[in-house]
Amino acid sequence: MAGWHPIKRREFIRRLRILGFEGPFSGTRHEFMVFGEHRQTVPSNTEFSVPQLKMLLRQVGLILGRKVDAAEWEGL
């Protein structure tokens, strides 16, 4: 059974690329990744906590139009 775990920034970016995002590109305060015409901010801290990861994946889910659950995320 998959669960949520903290994740390194580099691994988060790698998994977003697998989901179809491009980037990261430089922004004003944070880098961002692009999916179509949508932008997903990538915070600059080196590791994302579980609550921060869940918040980011909720945003990714809205961009993709579907929910990204723990099992799918761990399988990427």
N, CA, C and O of each residue as an XYZ file, in Angstrom:
304
protein
N       0.846     -1.181      0.000
C       0.000      0.000      0.000
C       0.890      1.243      0.000
O       1.783      1.379      0.837
N       0.643      2.121     -0.922
C       1.436      3.341     -1.046
C       0.935      4.372     -0.050
O      -0.255      4.459      0.252
N       1.882      5.147      0.448
C       1.549      6.236      1.352
C       2.300      7.482      0.938
O       3.112      7.455      0.013
N       2.027      8.552      1.616
C       2.697      9.813      1.310
C       4.008      9.894      2.068
O       4.085      9.530      3.241
N       5.042     10.378      1.385
C       6.368     10.547      1.980
C       6.934     11.884      1.525
O       6.593     12.360      0.442
N       7.804     12.506      2.347
C       8.477     13.718      1.864
C       9.261     13.393      0.596
O       9.677     12.254      0.389
N       9.456     14.397     -0.245
C      10.124     14.158     -1.518
C      11.106     15.279     -1.815
O      10.857     16.440     -1.492
N      12.209     14.924     -2.423
C      13.198     15.915     -2.832
C      12.659     16.703     -4.026
O      11.886     16.184     -4.832
N      13.076     17.946     -4.123
C      12.629     18.837     -5.192
C      12.952     18.256     -6.569
O      12.115     18.285     -7.471
N      14.144     17.737     -6.724
C      14.570     17.169     -8.007
C      13.673     16.008     -8.437
O      13.332     15.881     -9.613
N      13.296     15.165     -7.480
C      12.417     14.025     -7.774
C      11.009     14.514     -8.118
O      10.362     13.946     -8.998
N      10.530     15.548     -7.445
C       9.218     16.127     -7.748
C       9.182     16.616     -9.193
O       8.217     16.364     -9.914
N      10.237     17.316     -9.614
C      10.325     17.829    -10.981
C      10.366     16.672    -11.980
O       9.709     16.729    -13.019
N      11.128     15.630    -11.674
C      11.223     14.464    -12.565
C       9.850     13.824    -12.778
O       9.498     13.455    -13.898
N       9.085     13.695    -11.702
C       7.759     13.071    -11.808
C       6.771     13.959    -12.559
O       5.918     13.456    -13.290
N       6.880     15.278    -12.382
C       6.004     16.170    -13.153
C       6.306     16.058    -14.642
O       5.392     16.129    -15.463
N       7.559     15.886    -14.996
C       7.914     15.705    -16.412
C       7.272     14.444    -16.967
O       6.806     14.435    -18.106
N       7.243     13.379    -16.172
C       6.599     12.139    -16.605
C       5.114     12.370    -16.851
O       4.535     11.772    -17.757
N       4.492     13.236    -16.048
C       3.067     13.544    -16.210
C       2.799     14.476    -17.383
O       1.641     14.739    -17.705
N       3.857     14.985    -18.033
C       3.663     15.805    -19.220
C       4.001     17.276    -19.062
O       3.784     18.053    -19.992
N       4.522     17.681    -17.918
C       4.905     19.074    -17.706
C       6.252     19.352    -18.358
O       7.075     18.450    -18.512
N       6.470     20.601    -18.737
C       7.748     21.035    -19.303
C       8.403     22.013    -18.347
O       7.719     22.741    -17.627
N       9.719     22.031    -18.338
C      10.438     22.984    -17.491
C      11.365     22.267    -16.547
O      11.684     21.099    -16.772
N      11.797     22.907    -15.526
C      11.346     24.160    -14.936
C      11.931     25.398    -15.636
O      13.029     25.371    -16.193
N      11.155     26.465    -15.582
C      11.560     27.751    -16.123
C      11.709     28.737    -14.976
O      11.065     28.589    -13.937
N      12.555     29.742    -15.160
C      12.780     30.738    -14.115
C      11.604     31.688    -14.029
O      11.095     32.170    -15.041
N      11.180     31.948    -12.797
C      10.128     32.923    -12.533
C      10.707     34.053    -11.708
O      11.927     34.195    -11.626
N       9.861     34.853    -11.102
C      10.357     35.965    -10.306
C      10.862     35.495     -8.948
O      11.964     35.862     -8.540
N      10.080     34.698     -8.251
C      10.503     34.198     -6.940
C      10.740     32.689     -6.938
O      11.586     32.188     -6.198
N       9.998     31.981     -7.758
C      10.103     30.524     -7.833
C      10.184     30.106     -9.290
O       9.787     30.842    -10.193
N      10.705     28.911     -9.493
C      10.649     28.339    -10.831
C       9.238     27.790    -11.037
O       8.493     27.605    -10.075
N       8.879     27.534    -12.279
C       7.573     26.980    -12.577
C       7.703     25.987    -13.711
O       8.676     25.999    -14.463
N       6.692     25.117    -13.821
C       6.616     24.158    -14.908
C       5.311     24.413    -15.653
O       4.349     24.927    -15.084
N       5.291     24.047    -16.931
C       4.162     24.373    -17.793
C       3.511     23.096    -18.316
O       4.194     22.149    -18.706
N       2.171     23.089    -18.318
C       1.387     22.018    -18.923
C       0.343     22.711    -19.784
O      -0.629     23.256    -19.261
N       0.534     22.696    -21.090
C      -0.354     23.450    -21.979
C      -0.195     24.928    -21.702
O       0.892     25.486    -21.850
N      -1.287     25.558    -21.299
C      -1.238     26.976    -20.957
C      -1.240     27.201    -19.450
O      -1.344     28.340    -18.994
N      -1.126     26.131    -18.678
C      -1.167     26.217    -17.217
C       0.240     26.213    -16.641
O       1.144     25.570    -17.175
N       0.410     26.938    -15.546
C       1.695     26.987    -14.844
C       1.557     26.354    -13.468
O       0.559     26.553    -12.776
N       2.569     25.591    -13.084
C       2.640     25.025    -11.742
C       3.907     25.548    -11.087
O       5.010     25.282    -11.565
N       3.758     26.283    -10.004
C       4.905     26.810     -9.279
C       5.642     25.671     -8.594
O       5.023     24.761     -8.043
N       6.968     25.727     -8.630
C       7.801     24.752     -7.937
C       8.579     25.509     -6.864
O       9.502     26.254     -7.191
N       8.223     25.333     -5.585
C       8.919     26.046     -4.518
C      10.414     25.752     -4.528
O      10.853     24.727     -5.051
N      11.186     26.657     -3.949
C      12.642     26.560     -4.033
C      13.287     25.746     -2.913
O      14.500     25.537     -2.943
N      12.511     25.276     -1.917
C      13.137     24.470     -0.869
C      13.578     23.118     -1.421
O      13.000     22.622     -2.388
N      14.596     22.523     -0.813
C      15.198     21.308     -1.362
C      14.363     20.049     -1.134
O      14.514     19.069     -1.865
N      13.490     20.064     -0.134
C      12.638     18.907      0.130
C      11.245     19.402      0.490
O      11.093     20.393      1.206
N      10.226     18.701     -0.014
C       8.846     19.076      0.254
C       8.270     18.146      1.309
O       8.398     16.927      1.206
N       7.633     18.724      2.329
C       6.989     17.933      3.373
C       5.711     17.306      2.815
O       5.266     17.651      1.720
N       5.136     16.394      3.569
C       3.917     15.716      3.123
C       2.769     16.709      2.914
O       2.107     16.644      1.878
N       2.501     17.635      3.866
C       1.415     18.590      3.608
C       1.674     19.466      2.380
O       0.750     19.759      1.620
N       2.924     19.882      2.186
C       3.252     20.700      1.023
C       3.097     19.890     -0.264
O       2.587     20.403     -1.260
N       3.529     18.640     -0.250
C       3.389     17.769     -1.410
C       1.918     17.572     -1.771
O       1.555     17.637     -2.946
N       1.067     17.333     -0.769
C      -0.362     17.150     -1.026
C      -0.973     18.401     -1.635
O      -1.799     18.304     -2.542
N      -0.578     19.588     -1.147
C      -1.087     20.837     -1.682
C      -0.672     21.001     -3.144
O      -1.485     21.375     -3.989
N       0.599     20.719     -3.435
C       1.092     20.841     -4.805
C       0.389     19.851     -5.735
O       0.049     20.197     -6.867
N       0.174     18.634     -5.265
C      -0.480     17.630     -6.105
C      -1.961     17.931     -6.307
O      -2.531     17.540     -7.326
N      -2.595     18.619     -5.357
C      -3.967     19.074     -5.569
C      -4.008     20.065     -6.726
O      -4.908     20.017     -7.565
N      -3.022     20.966     -6.764
C      -2.933     21.931     -7.856
C      -2.649     21.227     -9.181
O      -3.241     21.568    -10.205
N      -1.747     20.248     -9.164
C      -1.428     19.475    -10.369
C      -2.682     18.746    -10.854
O      -2.943     18.686    -12.056
N      -3.450     18.194     -9.923
C      -4.683     17.504    -10.282
C      -5.679     18.421    -10.976
O      -6.350     18.008    -11.923
N      -5.778     19.657    -10.513
C      -6.669     20.623    -11.166
C      -6.197     20.928    -12.584
O      -7.013     21.079    -13.492
N      -4.890     21.017    -12.773
C      -4.339     21.283    -14.104
C      -4.587     20.096    -15.032
O      -4.970     20.278    -16.188
N      -4.369     18.889    -14.529
C      -4.540     17.687    -15.348
C      -6.008     17.320    -15.546
O      -6.349     16.627    -16.505
N      -6.872     17.776    -14.654
C      -8.286     17.436    -14.739
C      -8.625     16.101    -14.119
O      -9.687     15.537    -14.385
N      -7.728     15.591    -13.292
C      -7.961     14.324    -12.586
C      -7.126     14.306    -11.315
O      -6.164     15.063    -11.183
N      -7.495     13.447    -10.391
C      -6.792     13.344     -9.115
C      -5.532     12.486     -9.268
O      -5.543     11.466     -9.958
N      -4.464     12.908     -8.624
C      -3.232     12.116     -8.585
C      -3.143     11.526     -7.181
O      -2.867     12.251     -6.225
N      -3.374     10.222     -7.046
C      -3.359      9.605     -5.723
C      -1.959      9.096     -5.368
O      -1.047      9.119     -6.195
N      -1.809      8.639     -4.129
C      -0.507      8.212     -3.616
C       0.070      7.045     -4.412
O       1.269      7.016     -4.687
N      -0.773      6.088     -4.781
C      -0.285      4.915     -5.516
C       0.264      5.313     -6.880
O       1.323      4.839     -7.291
N      -0.458      6.184     -7.580
C       0.025      6.644     -8.891
C       1.308      7.448     -8.740
O       2.252      7.274     -9.511
N       1.340      8.342     -7.730
C       2.507      9.195     -7.530
C       3.756      8.371     -7.225
O       4.832      8.656     -7.751
N       3.618      7.355     -6.382
C       4.755      6.499     -6.035
C       5.188      5.630     -7.215
O       6.343      5.212     -7.291
N       4.262      5.359     -8.133
C       4.582      4.535     -9.294
C       5.305      5.273    -10.421
O       5.812      4.652    -11.355
N       5.346      6.588    -10.326
C       6.011      7.366    -11.380
C       7.524      7.287    -11.258
O       8.240      7.883    -12.063
